[in-house]
Amino acid sequence: MKIHVTTETIVALLDGVLPESEQELIRLHIANCKKCKEAYNELQKLQEVFVKEIAVEPSEKAQNNFNEMLAEEIAAEASVLSKSGIIWLYPVLKVAAIVAVMVGSFLLGKWYGYEQLSGSYLALKEDNVALKTTATMSLMESTSASKRIEGITRTNDFVTWNQEVIDALTFRMLFDENDNVRLVAAQSMEHMASDKLVRSSFIEALGKEKNPMIQIELIEIIARIREKGALENLKQLRQSNTTLPLVKAQIDRVIPEIM
């Protein structure tokens, strides 16, 4: 089933509030999707109509009428209370009360508007995350090594990773046929080193990897995350006759750091 861009995402793109990192991806999808392109064109026309609308503001006459009415109200209250000796106080309190109600109403309206906007933004953000994840996964499954690397690199911008993304990166690090893809996958996965499964994946990769450059990168990652569970694999790699001297020297350097 083909995934389409949501209306909220298109509106955000038209309004210029969609993050720049996502705009290129969304525009590329719209350009190649007939349904989304039609929705984009319709919303663009609708937006052009709204832009022509002018915000309604109180006229000068209406403002003057309000000021006159307020003055008359103050004068009337002053006439009634003049005998009490507090003529100077009550009108001030009355004006303060009116201002307080006006300000309170304004703030309440702003708060309600903010709550509505926040809810819409959160929904939009969730849609964007889902679309971004889907596009990234598609890149990582590409037959092109450069596209797979691009997909892996995009995960570095993710705030959180779901299990689907972790599994895809783990697969690329362990089994991808391209050395550069495996290397970039390992580097990207270090961002999620707090996850136990990710740490275990580094240990497994160290036991499988034959490329010296990637071996050294994995050794450095394991040292940085202080993964003691990798000590046995490190020692076995150190004792192997096929391990290059440079790799062995790297192991000798990091083992004391991990222990």
Secondary structure as GFF3:
##gff-version 3
##sequence-region A 1 259
A	DSSP	alpha_helix	7	15	.	.	.	ID=ss1
A	DSSP	alpha_helix	20	31	.	.	.	ID=ss2
A	DSSP	alpha_helix	34	51	.	.	.	ID=ss3
A	DSSP	alpha_helix	60	81	.	.	.	ID=ss4
A	DSSP	three_ten_helix	82	84	.	.	.	ID=ss5
A	DSSP	alpha_helix	90	140	.	.	.	ID=ss6
A	DSSP	alpha_helix	145	154	.	.	.	ID=ss7
A	DSSP	three_ten_helix	155	157	.	.	.	ID=ss8
A	DSSP	alpha_helix	163	175	.	.	.	ID=ss9
A	DSSP	alpha_helix	179	189	.	.	.	ID=ss10
A	DSSP	three_ten_helix	190	192	.	.	.	ID=ss11
A	DSSP	alpha_helix	196	208	.	.	.	ID=ss12
A	DSSP	alpha_helix	212	224	.	.	.	ID=ss13
A	DSSP	three_ten_helix	228	230	.	.	.	ID=ss14
A	DSSP	alpha_helix	231	239	.	.	.	ID=ss15
A	DSSP	alpha_helix	245	258	.	.	.	ID=ss16
###
